[in-house]
Every structure is written in C-alpha cells, then in structure tokens.
Amino acid sequence: MDPNPIDIQKKEQDDSAPTPQNTPIFAAPIAQKSEAQKNAAQILTTPALTSLIQGRLGSLAGAPSGYIESLPKVVRQRLAALQFLQSKHTELEAKFHQEILEIEKKYSLLYKPLYDQRHNIVSGKKEPSEDEIKAENVKGIDSFWLTALYNHPQTREMITERDSSALEALDDISISYLEDGPGFQINFVFKENEYFTNSVLTKTYRYQQSESSGELVFGQSEGCKIDWKPEMDLTTTVETKKQRHKTTNKTRVVKKVVPTESFFNLFEKITIPEDDDLSEEAEEARERLEADYELGEEFKEKIVPRAIDWFTGQPFKIRKRL
C-alpha cells in the first residue's frame, strides 16, 4: 500500500499533471460520541467558539496527547460535537467519491463509440465522412500516437530514440474500468513489430477508499510482461568493457546487460517500500510511485480523451496565445 496516497479527484485546469494531495488526514476518535450528539444542535446555534479555542487549536499539531483532556469539559464537548459533524461529512464524502467513479464509468461507455471511430480513422480502417472532415486520399494517420505522446511534456521525457521505432507501431490507447474493484486499466494496442510479440500491453491502477476522508486514493499499480524478441529489449543495453589479465597481460572483452531508460519501463512493477523504510532506495521508490500514479491519471484524464489536441500541439498553441 502506498504510504503517500494521492487524491484522484482533484483536477488541475492546465495541461500539466494534477498535483497529488499527500497530506494525511487523521480523524481522532472521540469516546463520548453520545454526549456530543446531545450537544451538537445546541452548539451549532451558539456564537463562534471562544478566543481561547481559536488561539489554542492553532498549535494542536505536535501538541502533547494530553492537551485535549486538559481543556474544560464544555470545550471538550464542543470539540466532540465538531468531530461528530466531521464523521457525518466523511460518510457523505465517501458516497460522493463512489458516485463520481460510477459517473466516470458511465461516460467511459458513452465515449467508447467516439474512441472506436477515432481508432478506425487513425489506423486507416475507415475513411472519415464529409461531416467529420474533408476527405483526402490518404489512408490512416502515420505515427499518430507516437506524435501525441511526444507532444505531451511528461511522456516526451520517457521516449528515447530507440523507443520511437517501436512506438510507431502503437495503434491505439484506450481506458477500461476494472470490474473487480475501483480502478482502471490503460490498454496499449500494437501492430506487429520487430521488438515484441504482445499485441496489447497493459498498465493497471487500483484505488482504495481512505478510511479517514472517504476519498478514493491510489492503492497500487500493475504492469505486464513484455515478450521481447531476441536482442530487442529496449529496457536494457549492453555495456562492453575490455579487461586485462594481471598475470598473462592478455585482454578480453566483457559484455554486461544493464537497465536503461525507456518508455517501456512504464510496464515494470514498482515495489512498494515499507512505511518505516527510510533508506535512499525506498525514497526513490516512493518518488517513482508518485510519478507513476500522476502519469496514470494524465493518460486517463488528458492524453486519451484529447489525443487529437496532443497530436496537433493544440495545448501549446493555447498557452502561446495566453
């Protein structure tokens, strides 16, 4: 489980990835809930809390655990009432996020016929009608998805020169929602190519519901195995070094396969570190997870729905005008 969950519902309005909300929200349980319920209505109709409360609550973060217990009983009752109201808010917020997910699923089905038509035009399976575009005698759109990905600032950084040739075979990208729980899957459909035998590569993102806030947050991501053809693995490279034998003084060539940067590292599994692991490797893994989750949302919310804009560079044109 990711120790720094990201809020999937907060959307940014520009063309960059949404900023994750990583600040944990703690709902401290109050034992005297029944007493709070009796006083809640009365408290809501009284003036604002006293200046004592306003001043002291500002320093609650990091305060000793006995601070709340040291407050006067009437103040503790007011705080308990606020906790009661917050619990009701959390219940409603949980329902809100579940309904948002159901709406996304509903409109995903409504979008699908449009995406299918887009795929047929891009792949050359169908010519656009006069209502869609003035027809020209050209079949499909070469390198449509490669160009769209290259025009997006996040995915451009992932694409190496070696990747470009393989991504020219990228025929379609689609989003499907999971049936076995909240989450979604990105489907990368490829034409036959010289690099791997898979016709579809998938990346799956699963949500979990925060117990404290009711929000849907990222839980984990899953890649898939790429069946690389011999000596065509784009996620590795071969380093060649010469070694000289100390005794015979003869030299030999040593080859070593090492990992390298590639767009296709997207499909590798990122191991989630333990919460108490403070090592440099664990911190790097957390940063990779955060970037991975952001990228998944970017595909779902912006890249796939607005692929034609990324292909034409429309977001950059809008920014330039602004």
N, C-alpha and C positions, 0 to 999 in steps of 0.2 A: 504494500500500500504506500502511495506517495506521501511522505510526511509533510509536504507543502502543496496541498490541493489547490487547484486553480478553478476559479468561478467561471463556468462555461456560459453563463447567461449575460454577463456584462459585455456589451459590444462597443467597440470603438467606431467612430464615424469616418475615419480616414482610411487610407489603403494600407496601413501597416497592421501587424498582428495585434490582437487585443492584449492589453496588459493584464497579466494574471493577478488575481486577488489572493495573496498568500498569507495575509494576516489571520491567524486562527482566532475564532470567536468562541469564548468559553462561557457556557451557561452554568453558573454555580448554583447547585440545587439548594433550595430553602426548605428546611424541615417543616416549618409551621405554615404549610400551604392553606390549611383550612382557616386559620386565623386571618391570613392575608385575604382570602376570598370574602370574608365577612367585612373587612375594612376597605376593600378595593373601591366600591362605589362611593363611599364617603370621601376617600382621598381624592378621587378624580374630580369631585365638585368643590374642593377646597383650593385656596390660592397656591401659588408656586411654593416649592419646598423652601425651608428657611435658608438664610445665608450660610448657616453652619454646614448644611448638607452640600450646598453649592461649592463651598470652599474646600471641604474635606474630600469630596468624591473626585476632585481633580487630581488627587495624589494617590488614588487607590492602587495604581499599577505598582507592583513591587512592595506594597504595604504588608506588614505582618498579618498573618492569618487571623489573629485575634482582634483586628481593628473593628470589624463589623459587630462582633459580640460586645465590644466596649461602648457602642453607641447607645443612647437612651432607647428604651423599649418602643416608644412611639415612632422614633426614626426607623428602627428595625422593622416595624410593621409597615411603614411606608415603602421601604425597600423591598420587603416581601411582596407587597402589592404590585410593585413595578415588575418584579420577577414573574409574578403570575400573569400580568399582561404580556410580558415578553414571551412566555411559554405559549400563549394563545396566538401571538404573532408568528412564532416559529411553526406552529401547526398549520396556519394558513399559508405561510411561505413554502412549506413542503408541498402542499397541494398545488400551489402556483407553479412551482418548477416542474412538477409531474405533468401538469396540463400544458405547459409550454412545450415539453418534449412531445406530447401527443399531437400538438398543433404542427410541430416540425415534421413529424411522421406523415401527417395528413397531407401537408403541402408537398412533401417529397414525392408522394404518389401523383399529385397534380402536376408537378414539374416534369415527371418522367417522360411523358409523350413529347414534350419540347426537347428534352435532352436526347431522346431517341432520334428525333428528326435532325438535331444538330449533328449527332454522330453519323447518321446516314449521309449528310451533306459533306462533312469533313472527310469521311472515308471514301467518298465517290460512289456510294451505293445508290444515291438518289440525287437527282438534279433539283435545285430549288425552283419553286413555282414562280410565276410572274408576280404574285402577291408578296413573295419573300424577297426577291432580288431580281434585277435584270439579268437574264440568263446569258452566260458566255460559254463557249465550247471548251471548258476546262473541267477535267474530272477530279473531284475532291479538292482538298487543300493540303498541300505537302507541308510536313513538319508543323502542323497546327499546334499540337500540344507542346512540342519542344519549344516553339516560339513563345507560347503563352507562359510556360514555366520560366523561360529565360528572361521575360519581361517583368516577372514578379521579383521584387528585391530579395525575398527570403530564399526562394528556390534557385535563383540565379547563382547565389553563393555556393550552392551544393553541387552544381553541374560542372564537371570537369570536361576537358577537351575529349577525353576518352569516352565519357558518358554520352556525349552528343550523338555519336553514331548509333548507339543503342536506343536512345530516346527518339530518334527519327522513326522508329518502329512503333512508338506509342500511339495506339489507335483511338483510345478513349479513356477518360477518367470519370467514374461515377461514384455516387454515395448511396449506401444502403444502410437502413437502420436494423439493429440487432433484434432478434426475436426472443433471445434467452435472457434479456435484461437490458437496462438502459445503456445506450452506446451506439456507435456507428462504425461502418467499415468503408474504407476507400479502396476502390477496385481500379487497378491499372491494367488495361487490356492492351496486349501487344500483338502485332502481326509477327509472322515467322521472321526470325532474325538469326544472325550468326553468333549471338552471345549466350543465349539460354533457351531452354525448351519450354518454359512456362508460357502459357497463353494469357494467364492472369496473375498478377502479383497483388497481394492484399496487405493492408495495414488496418488493424482494428483498434479502436479506442473504447474503453469501457468506463462508464460513470458509476459513481456511488453517491448516496444521499448523505449529506452531513447531518449527524445527529444533533448538533448544536444549532445550526441555522436553517436546516431543511433544504439547502441549496444542492444542486447536482454538481459534483466536482469530479475531476478526473481520478480514476482509480488505478488503471494500468493500461498499457498498450501492448499489442502483439503484432509481430511482423510475420513473415513467411519465409520458407526455404526457397532459395533461388537455385534452380538446377542449371548451373553453368556448364557450358560446353568446354571441352578440354582447352586449357590455357587461355580462357576468355573471361576469367573472373575479374570484373572491373573494380572490386573492392580490395584487391591485393596487387602488389607489384613485386618484381623480382630484383633484389639487390645483388650486384656482382662485386666481389672483392677478391683481390689477389693476396694470398698468404705465402710467406716464405718460411720453409722449414729451417729451424735453428741449426740442425746438425748437418743436413745434406745441402743446405742453401738452395734447394730447389723450390720453385714457386708453383703454386696450384691456384686454380680459380674456384672460389666457393660461391655458390648461389643460395640465397635465402629469400623465402617468400615472407613478405611483411604486409601488414594492413596499410591501406592508403585512403585518401579522401575520395568519396564517390557519392553521387546521388543515391545509389542503391544501398548505401549504409542505412537508409531510412527503414529498410526491412529487417534489420538486425534487432535482436532482443536487447533491451537495456535493463540490466539487473538493478532492482530497487535496493538501495543500501538500508541497513538497519537504522532506526531512529538515533541510536546512541553512537553510531559510527561517525566520528569527526575527522577521519583521515582525508587527505587531499584527494585520493581516488574517489571516496564517497561523495565529496563535494562536487567533483567533476561530473559524477553520475547524476547527481541531483540537477545540475545545470543542464545536462543533456536531456533529462526527462522533461524539465520545464520547457525547453526549446521544442522538444518533440510534441508536447501537448499543444503548444501555441501553433505549431505548423499544422497539426491535425485540424484544429479549428479554422485555420486560414484556408485550407483546402475545402472544408465543408461550407464555410460562410462566404468566401470570396472567389477562390480560384475556379472551382467547378461551376458555380452559378453564373459567374461573369467571365467565362473563358474568352469570349469574343473580345471583350474590352482589354484583357491582358494580351491577346494576340495583336491587336491593333495599337496597343500602347495608350489606350484612352485615359487610364488614370494619370499618366504622366502629362498628357495634354491638359487635363483639368487642372492639375497642380500648377502647370506653367501659366495658365490663364489667371489663376488666383494670385 
